Every structure is written in C-alpha cells, then in structure tokens.
Amino acid sequence: MRFKTILRAFLVVLLIVVAVAVFYGWRAFPIATGFGAKAMCSAIYVSGRNESDIKAVDLNFFPLKYATLEVNSQDSSVTCSLFGLAKKKAIFRSGVGATLVNDTSEANLRKQIFNIPGKPSLLTDTISWPSGDKITDSFPASVDSLSLAAAIDVIFRNPDTPQTNHTRALIVLYNGRIIAERYAPGFTKQTKLPGWSMAKSVTSALTGLVVEQGKLNISEPASVPEWSESSDPRHAIKLVDILQQSSGLDFSEQYNVPADANRMLFMESNAAAFTASHKADRKPGTHFRYSSGNTNLISRILRDKLGDDAYYALPYTGLFYKIGMYNTILEPDASGNFVGSSFCFATARDWARFGLLYLNNGNWNGEQVLNADWIKQSIAPAPAAEMGEYGFQWWLNAGQKNHPENRTFPELPADMYWADGFEGQNVFVIPSKKLVVVRLGLTRTKFWGEHEFLKSLIRSVDKVAL
C-alpha cells in the first residue's frame, strides 16, 4: 500500500515536471530557434564569421547548444530547430542583412524592395581618419602609453570561466585620434559586429534628423495608428515619452524568460505593431521603464512620416555616409521596418565614428550633421529617470537630481554617457576627458570590466589618479 502511494506521488510529480517542460518548450523554443537562426545568419553573411566558431562560442548555451542549425549557402539562409521542433528560418538579403521568416512566406520576403543607397566608391585607406581609415603613427605625448597598454591587456585576457567574458574589439579615441585599437583573433577592423541595443542610440540620431527636417514634433502625441482615437488613454503618449522610455506601456524587457522583448524580436513579423498592441499601465512621462518595444515604435513612426524610399535612405545618406560609416547596416523585420532597437551591425571604427559625432556635438569636418541642440536634449536626464540614468535612447552617468553621487559609475565623470548593447557592446562618450571608447564582445555577466578599465584609461590620459 505504501509502495503504491509513493508510486502515485512519483507519477504526479513526473506529470507536473513533464507539463512544465512542455509548457516552457512551447513558449521558449520558438524564441530560442528564432534567436539561433537570426544570430547565425547575421554572423555568417553580415559579419563573415565561421559557422563552427559561432556554434562553439556564441550559441553554446542552453537550449541552443542542443539545436540543429542548417546553413544553406545556395539561398543564403539558416534554419534552426530544437529536437525537430519550433523550426525557424532566417534569410540574408544584400543591403539589409538577415531577417526572420515570421508570419509571412519566404517568397513574400524575397519580393520586398529596399532602395538602400550604395556607398560611395572610395579608397578609405587613402583618406585620413576619421572620415577614412588612414592612421598616423604619432602618439599624444600627454598619454601614458604603457599604462594604457596594460589596461587593455587586462580586458583581452578572456578568462576561461563559466561566465563568458570575451573582448573582440576595442578602440579608444582621444581628442578625435585613435590612441588604441585591438582585435581578438578572428576579428579585424573590417568585421561588422552586432551593436544590439546600441541601435537605440542610432535610432535616436535618425529621429533627430527627421525632427530637424520639420516632419516630427516630439512634444506632440506619437503618430501610432493603434492609438489614434482620442478616447484611447495611449493617445496621450508623446514621442518624447517614447524616446525617454517613459511611454507607460506595459512591456516586459526580460531576456532570460519568454517575455515581450524576446517574442517581439524573434517571433513577430512587425515589432512596432506588437508593441503598439500593449496596454498602458502608467501615465506617460511619469515612470521610467526601459523597453526595446518603444524604440521600434519610433522606427515605424519614421517610416510613416518619410515614406519608404526616404526612410530606407535616411540612415545612409543622412548619417552613415556623411561621417565615414561605410560598414554599417540596419536590418529590418518581416514587415520592412528597421529593427531600430537591436539589429545594427557595424565595424568598431564605425561605432567609434558615431561616438565621435556626438563628442563633437554633431559637427563633422565643419558640417553640422546632427543638430547640436538635439544632442544636448539627448543627453539630458529624462524627468522619469530618477537616477539621471537616461536621455533620448542614451544611458547617462548624471546621477540623482539632488544627489549626483548616486549614479551608475560613481567614480567616473558625471558627463559620461553611453550606448549600451546586449552581451557587452558599448560606445562611451566622455566629453570632459575628450574620450570615446568602443568595446565589442561576448559577455554573459552584468559587466565586462568597464568601470576599472575606464578609470585606468582616464589615469593614462590625465597621468593622475582619479
């Protein structure tokens, strides 16, 4: 009798475990396979990386370490499945990178037209930095080169620990000049690497360009069709609220569970429409809640305001090509909207150029590419960000309004701001020290060592301790 009771209890527990596993798999597997297919497709066809290295390093985590990835060089696609389930496919298209086949047919995706302007035919190695890639050998006498090199050595050690922390590319600009540049084996100055959420800062810059054209007013209600009725409480959400991550939308930005952000990026065909379907649970402008969905709303708003041809041209003719970012690409979702929150690939030097544009208040070789007032607004703390930690899609080190010592990096300058991406992608801008720092890598811890590295870097520049 006792044995039967134990057996029944065991079977009940087993059924519960199986049910939980099935439920988790039903929700999580399509996200995981979407991530795997998209990551592999972009890494091979945009970054030019090796398939086996991507599997062994980038996708070597649960459950993707058990995934089947099929790379088809004939049609430039990658298909990913888990135990034969939740099959997802990503296709590569020249000029726009990789896109997941979601809620549409592959044939329809391949029929889409993107009038991406071709980059100028230039020999960038003959053009001086920063517009080109010709670098002078001189080194600023004010910089301690030995301590700088030692600090860089530390972050390239790539320790073999359970939590991956690999630096793949690093560039340091001082007063506009490259004073340090290093790449891990297998990566070069030509390698386009993912910026992940650094794309948000790019989308912010593009918004500034459209505002300058007079086609957008950030103080007006955001142009979102799903909220067009004045009776809809979301109708009151302004574009500035979305820029400052205080839209009030109930959107979950968790990454380690099947939440809104992951579903949006890897299961939905239209990231903006998915976000717009969410209800608001806070009054606009009153609560800071970081959301990739907000940025994708902005991306669709730009498209609606400009029309397709101008929208697809804007990043390239309005920004990238003006400042020498000839190796940068934005990837769209299946609806044709750029995934402005997450899918931007660029070389380390291009990311450095982007940071330098901001350091120079939008001026590039005498041309005001981006309005200086837009940059000033972009790095002013949002009213809802109580720690002074966010502006227009940029992270800030400003600190709490009445207690500025309460900030993310209390030992680093309060005027520092940065673009921040998943797995340790960063562009730091420190105006008071004339510094721009780009770090690209694969980090699965909260920090990659940026605090100590930036402190060491500033000591190298100042030759005095902080």
C-alpha positions in Angstrom: 0.0 0.0 0.0 2.8 2.3 0.9 4.6 1.5 -2.3 1.5 2.3 -4.4 1.2 5.7 -2.5 4.8 6.5 -3.3 4.4 5.4 -6.9 1.3 7.6 -7.3 3.1 10.6 -5.8 6.1 10.0 -8.1 3.8 9.8 -11.1 2.0 13.0 -10.2 5.3 14.8 -9.7 6.6 13.4 -13.0 3.4 14.6 -14.8 3.9 18.0 -13.3 7.5 18.1 -14.4 6.6 17.0 -17.9 3.8 19.5 -18.1 6.0 22.3 -17.0 8.7 21.3 -19.5 6.2 21.1 -22.3 4.7 24.5 -21.4 8.2 26.0 -21.2 9.2 24.4 -24.5 6.0 25.6 -26.2 6.8 29.2 -25.2 10.6 29.3 -25.2 11.6 27.0 -28.1 10.3 29.3 -30.9 12.2 32.2 -29.3 15.4 30.2 -29.0 15.3 28.9 -32.5 14.5 32.3 -33.8 17.5 33.7 -31.9 19.7 30.9 -33.2 18.7 31.3 -36.9 18.9 35.1 -36.8 22.2 35.2 -34.9 23.9 32.6 -37.2 22.5 34.1 -40.4 23.8 37.6 -39.5 27.1 36.3 -38.2 27.9 34.4 -41.4 26.5 36.7 -44.1 27.0 40.1 -42.4 30.0 39.6 -40.2 31.7 37.0 -42.4 32.4 34.6 -39.5 33.0 30.9 -39.4 30.0 28.6 -38.7 31.8 26.3 -36.3 33.1 29.2 -34.2 29.6 30.7 -33.9 28.2 27.3 -32.7 31.1 26.7 -30.3 31.1 30.1 -28.7 28.2 32.4 -29.5 25.4 29.7 -29.4 27.0 27.4 -26.8 24.3 27.9 -24.1 21.1 26.2 -23.1 19.0 25.3 -25.1 20.8 26.3 -28.3 23.8 24.1 -27.6 21.3 21.3 -28.5 19.9 22.9 -31.5 20.2 21.8 -35.1 21.4 24.6 -37.4 21.3 24.2 -41.1 23.2 26.7 -43.2 22.2 26.9 -46.9 24.8 28.7 -48.9 22.6 28.4 -52.0 19.9 30.7 -50.8 21.9 32.4 -48.0 19.7 31.2 -45.2 19.9 29.5 -41.8 17.3 27.2 -40.3 17.3 26.3 -36.6 15.3 23.7 -34.7 15.3 22.0 -31.3 14.7 18.3 -31.3 12.9 18.7 -34.6 10.6 21.3 -33.1 10.0 25.0 -33.4 11.7 25.4 -36.7 12.7 28.9 -37.6 14.4 30.3 -40.7 16.3 33.5 -41.3 17.3 34.7 -44.8 20.0 37.1 -45.9 19.3 39.8 -48.4 22.1 42.0 -49.7 22.0 45.5 -48.2 19.6 44.7 -45.4 21.2 41.7 -43.7 19.2 38.9 -42.0 15.5 38.7 -41.4 13.4 36.0 -39.8 10.6 34.5 -41.8 7.8 35.3 -39.4 4.0 35.4 -40.1 4.7 35.5 -43.9 6.1 33.4 -46.6 9.7 33.3 -47.6 8.6 34.1 -51.2 6.9 37.3 -50.0 10.0 38.4 -48.0 12.2 37.9 -51.0 9.9 40.1 -53.1 10.4 43.1 -50.8 12.2 46.0 -52.3 14.6 48.2 -50.3 16.2 51.1 -52.1 19.3 51.3 -49.9 21.8 53.9 -51.4 25.1 52.4 -52.5 28.1 53.5 -50.6 30.5 55.9 -52.3 33.3 54.4 -54.3 36.2 55.5 -52.1 39.6 54.0 -51.1 39.2 54.7 -47.4 42.7 53.5 -46.7 44.0 56.6 -48.5 41.7 59.0 -46.6 42.8 60.2 -43.2 40.9 59.3 -40.1 38.1 59.9 -39.1 36.4 60.1 -42.5 38.7 57.4 -43.8 41.0 54.7 -42.4 44.4 56.1 -42.8 46.0 56.4 -39.4 49.0 58.5 -38.4 51.7 56.9 -36.3 52.2 59.8 -33.9 51.0 59.3 -30.3 49.9 62.1 -28.0 52.7 63.0 -25.5 50.2 63.6 -22.8 49.0 60.0 -22.8 50.8 57.3 -20.7 51.1 54.6 -23.4 52.4 51.9 -21.0 49.6 52.2 -18.5 47.1 52.3 -21.4 48.5 49.1 -22.9 48.4 47.4 -19.5 44.8 48.3 -19.0 43.9 46.9 -22.5 45.8 43.7 -21.8 43.5 43.1 -18.8 40.3 43.2 -20.8 41.7 41.0 -23.6 42.7 38.1 -21.2 39.3 36.4 -21.9 39.4 34.2 -18.9 38.1 30.6 -19.3 35.3 30.8 -16.7 31.7 29.5 -16.6 30.5 33.1 -17.4 31.9 34.1 -20.8 33.6 37.4 -21.0 35.4 37.9 -24.3 36.5 41.2 -25.7 36.5 41.1 -29.5 37.3 44.7 -30.5 38.4 47.8 -28.7 39.0 51.4 -29.9 40.0 54.4 -27.8 39.8 57.9 -29.3 41.4 60.8 -27.5 40.6 64.2 -28.9 39.4 62.5 -32.1 42.5 60.4 -32.6 42.8 56.7 -32.3 45.2 56.0 -29.4 44.4 52.3 -29.0 42.9 49.7 -31.3 43.0 45.9 -30.8 41.1 42.9 -32.0 40.8 39.3 -30.7 42.0 36.5 -33.1 39.4 36.0 -35.8 38.2 39.6 -35.8 39.6 42.6 -37.7 38.8 46.3 -38.4 36.6 45.0 -41.3 34.4 42.8 -39.1 30.9 44.1 -38.7 29.7 43.2 -35.2 26.3 43.5 -33.6 25.6 46.5 -31.5 22.3 45.0 -30.1 20.7 47.9 -28.1 23.3 50.4 -29.3 21.0 50.5 -32.2 18.7 52.5 -30.0 21.1 55.4 -29.9 21.4 55.2 -33.7 17.6 55.4 -34.0 17.7 58.4 -31.7 20.1 60.2 -34.0 17.8 59.4 -37.0 14.9 60.8 -35.1 16.9 64.0 -34.6 17.4 64.2 -38.4 13.7 64.0 -39.1 12.9 66.5 -36.4 15.4 68.9 -38.0 13.5 68.4 -41.3 10.4 69.7 -39.5 8.5 66.4 -40.1 8.3 65.5 -36.4 7.5 67.3 -33.2 8.5 65.3 -30.2 6.1 67.2 -27.9 3.1 66.1 -29.8 1.2 62.8 -29.4 3.1 60.0 -31.1 1.8 59.0 -34.5 0.7 55.5 -33.7 -2.4 54.3 -35.7 -3.4 51.8 -33.0 -3.9 54.8 -30.6 -5.4 57.3 -33.0 -8.7 57.5 -31.1 -8.7 60.3 -28.6 -10.6 58.1 -26.2 -7.7 55.7 -26.1 -5.5 56.5 -23.0 -2.4 55.8 -25.1 -3.3 58.6 -27.4 -1.7 60.9 -24.9 1.7 59.3 -25.2 4.1 61.8 -26.8 7.1 61.0 -28.9 9.3 62.4 -26.2 7.9 59.9 -23.7 8.8 57.1 -26.0 12.3 58.5 -26.6 12.8 58.7 -22.9 11.5 55.2 -22.2 8.6 56.6 -20.2 5.7 55.7 -22.5 3.8 53.9 -19.7 3.3 50.8 -21.9 3.2 47.5 -20.0 6.1 45.9 -21.8 8.5 43.3 -20.3 12.1 43.6 -21.3 13.4 40.4 -19.6 15.7 38.3 -21.7 16.1 35.0 -19.8 12.4 34.1 -20.0 9.9 34.1 -22.8 8.9 37.7 -22.3 7.8 40.6 -24.6 11.2 41.7 -25.8 12.3 38.2 -26.9 8.9 37.4 -28.5 9.0 40.7 -30.4 12.5 40.2 -31.8 12.3 36.5 -32.7 8.6 35.6 -33.2 6.8 38.6 -34.5 6.8 39.9 -38.1 6.1 43.6 -37.1 7.9 44.7 -33.9 6.2 48.0 -33.8 2.7 46.6 -34.2 3.4 44.1 -31.5 4.5 46.8 -29.1 1.5 49.1 -30.0 -0.9 46.3 -29.0 0.2 46.6 -25.4 -1.9 48.4 -22.9 -0.6 51.3 -20.8 -0.4 50.8 -17.0 1.3 54.1 -16.1 0.7 57.7 -17.0 3.0 58.8 -19.9 6.2 60.6 -18.7 5.9 59.5 -15.1 7.7 56.1 -14.9 11.0 55.0 -16.5 10.8 51.5 -18.0 13.4 50.5 -20.5 11.8 48.9 -23.5 13.0 47.8 -26.9 9.4 48.0 -28.0 9.5 51.8 -27.5 12.4 52.1 -30.0 10.7 50.0 -32.6 7.6 52.2 -32.4 9.9 55.2 -33.2 11.4 53.3 -36.1 7.9 52.7 -37.6 6.9 56.4 -36.9 9.9 57.5 -39.0 8.8 55.2 -41.9 5.3 56.5 -41.8 6.4 60.1 -41.8 9.0 59.7 -44.6 7.6 57.1 -46.9 9.6 54.0 -47.8 12.2 55.5 -50.2 13.3 58.3 -47.9 13.1 56.0 -44.8 15.5 53.4 -46.2 17.8 56.1 -47.5 17.9 58.2 -44.3 20.4 56.2 -42.2 22.8 56.0 -45.0 22.7 59.4 -46.8 21.6 61.3 -43.7 24.1 59.8 -41.2 26.4 56.9 -42.0 27.9 58.1 -45.3 28.3 61.6 -44.0 30.7 60.5 -41.3 32.5 57.6 -43.0 30.4 54.8 -41.5 30.6 52.8 -44.7 30.5 49.5 -43.0 27.2 49.8 -41.1 23.9 48.1 -41.8 20.5 48.2 -40.2 18.3 45.0 -40.5 14.5 45.1 -40.9 11.9 42.7 -39.6 9.5 40.9 -41.9 7.2 44.0 -42.2 10.1 46.0 -43.6 10.6 48.3 -40.6 14.2 48.6 -39.4 14.5 46.8 -36.0 15.7 50.1 -34.5 16.1 48.6 -31.0 18.5 45.9 -31.7 19.7 45.0 -35.2 22.5 47.2 -36.3 25.9 45.8 -37.4 29.0 48.0 -37.8 32.8 47.8 -37.5 34.4 49.0 -34.4 35.7 52.0 -36.3 32.2 52.9 -37.5 30.9 52.7 -33.9 33.8 55.0 -32.9 32.8 57.5 -35.6 29.3 57.5 -34.3 30.6 58.3 -30.8 32.9 61.0 -32.2 30.0 62.7 -33.9 28.3 63.1 -30.5 31.6 64.2 -28.8 31.8 66.9 -31.5 28.2 68.0 -30.8 27.0 66.8 -34.2 29.7 68.5 -36.2 31.8 66.6 -38.8 34.6 68.3 -40.6 32.7 71.6 -40.5 29.3 70.2 -41.4 26.5 70.1 -38.8 25.3 66.6 -39.5 23.2 66.4 -36.4 21.7 69.4 -34.6 23.8 70.3 -31.5 20.6 71.1 -29.6 19.3 67.6 -30.4 22.4 66.1 -28.8 22.0 68.4 -25.8 18.4 67.2 -25.3 19.5 63.6 -25.9 22.0 63.6 -23.0 19.7 65.5 -20.6 18.2 63.2 -17.9 14.6 62.2 -18.5 12.3 63.5 -15.8 11.1 60.0 -15.1 14.6 58.6 -14.8 15.1 59.3 -11.1 18.8 58.4 -11.1 19.5 60.6 -14.0 20.4 57.5 -16.0 18.7 58.0 -19.3 18.1 60.6 -22.0 16.9 60.1 -25.6 17.9 56.4 -26.1 21.3 57.0 -24.4 22.4 55.9 -20.9 23.7 58.7 -18.7 26.0 58.9 -15.7 24.4 62.1 -14.4 23.2 60.8 -11.1 20.2 61.6 -8.9 19.0 65.2 -9.2 19.8 66.2 -5.7 22.4 63.5 -5.0 24.6 63.3 -8.2 26.9 60.9 -6.4 24.2 58.3 -6.7 24.9 57.1 -10.3 25.8 54.0 -12.2 29.6 54.7 -12.2 30.2 57.0 -9.2 34.0 57.1 -9.8 33.7 58.1 -13.4 32.8 61.6 -14.8 29.2 62.7 -14.4 29.2 63.9 -18.0 29.8 60.4 -19.4 27.1 58.9 -21.5 27.0 55.7 -23.5 25.2 53.4 -25.9 24.8 50.0 -24.4 24.1 46.7 -26.0 23.4 43.1 -25.0 26.4 40.9 -24.2 28.7 43.9 -23.6 28.6 46.2 -26.6 29.4 49.8 -25.7 30.2 53.2 -27.1 31.3 55.5 -24.2 31.5 59.3 -24.7 33.3 61.3 -22.0 33.3 65.0 -23.1 35.3 66.3 -20.1 38.2 63.9 -21.0 37.8 64.2 -24.8 37.4 60.4 -24.9 35.3 57.9 -27.0 35.7 54.3 -26.1 34.2 51.4 -28.2 34.1 47.8 -26.8 32.5 44.9 -28.6 32.5 41.4 -27.3 30.6 38.5 -25.9 29.9 39.0 -22.2 27.4 37.0 -20.2 28.0 38.7 -16.9 26.5 42.1 -15.9 29.7 44.0 -16.5 32.8 43.2 -18.6 35.2 45.3 -16.5 34.3 48.7 -17.9 34.5 50.5 -14.6 38.1 49.6 -13.8 39.1 49.9 -17.5 37.7 53.4 -17.9 39.3 54.5 -14.6 42.6 53.2 -15.8 42.1 54.9 -19.2 41.4 58.2 -17.6 44.5 57.9 -15.4 46.5 57.2 -18.6 45.2 60.3 -20.2 45.4 62.6 -17.2 48.6 60.9 -15.7 46.9 61.5 -12.3 44.8 59.2 -10.2 41.1 59.8 -10.1 
